[in-house]
Amino acid sequence: MLRRFATLVVVTLVCWAALADALKFKMPAVPYAQNVKKCFLQWVPSNTLVMLNLNASPGAHMRVDVEVFDTSPHRNEYARKKDISEAKIAFTTHEFADISICVMNHLAQGYTPGPEFNRQIDMHLDVGADAVDYETIAKREKLKPMEVELRRLERTLDEVVDELEYLKTREAEMRDTNESTNERVQWFNFISIGALICLGVWQMVYLRQFFQSKKLI
């Protein structure tokens, strides 16, 4: 079961990487005051290398900005760049959380939004082992192609192990939460039953005294 799950994680990462290569979209320009953003989320484990490549098509009277942060309670900010045409952003994540990549296309003052004011954005995101520049490592350490591939597989397997450890920790936390909830529900049931018994006894005593006062019994 563990091997199947590990294989599923690897296949998911590979499939997502293939989709990331084709991520292109049109970004209409709007005035800065409207603060319109187009954001993309990708869940990334903690302490993982991320490489983001952004390219914006040429366009006059427009300014493309990008913000990169995570959605954890600490809201760690990894990058904030303005007026980009091409950007390469590399960072290492601090927590297990979704990484949010927000792109904005601001229109210069004095211009009215229209179909002629838009820019095409090409986005490529590499995570973990895919973000490492193995060609540079191979040249620096004089590695053979097989050694480079083994280095890549080693890093990928390390990421899978870290992912499984995280899932194991989350499962333990959820199990503890379920057990605590079940214990509280049991105590609530005991208290409810006790309250109903006490109420029934009180009603019997009260009705007995009432009927005796009316000399019905």
Secondary structure, DSSP 8 states (H G I E B T S, - for coil): -HHHHHHHHHHHHHHHHHHHTTEEEEEE-EEGGG---EEEEEEE-TT-EEEEEEEE---TTEEEEEEEEE-STT--EEEEE-S-SEEEEEEE--SSEEEEEEEEEEE-TT----TTSEEEEEEEEEEGGGGS-HHHHHHHHT--HHHHHHHHHHHHHHHHHHHHHHHHHHHHHHHHHHHHHHHHHHHHHHHHHHHHHHHHHHHHHHHHHHHHHTT--
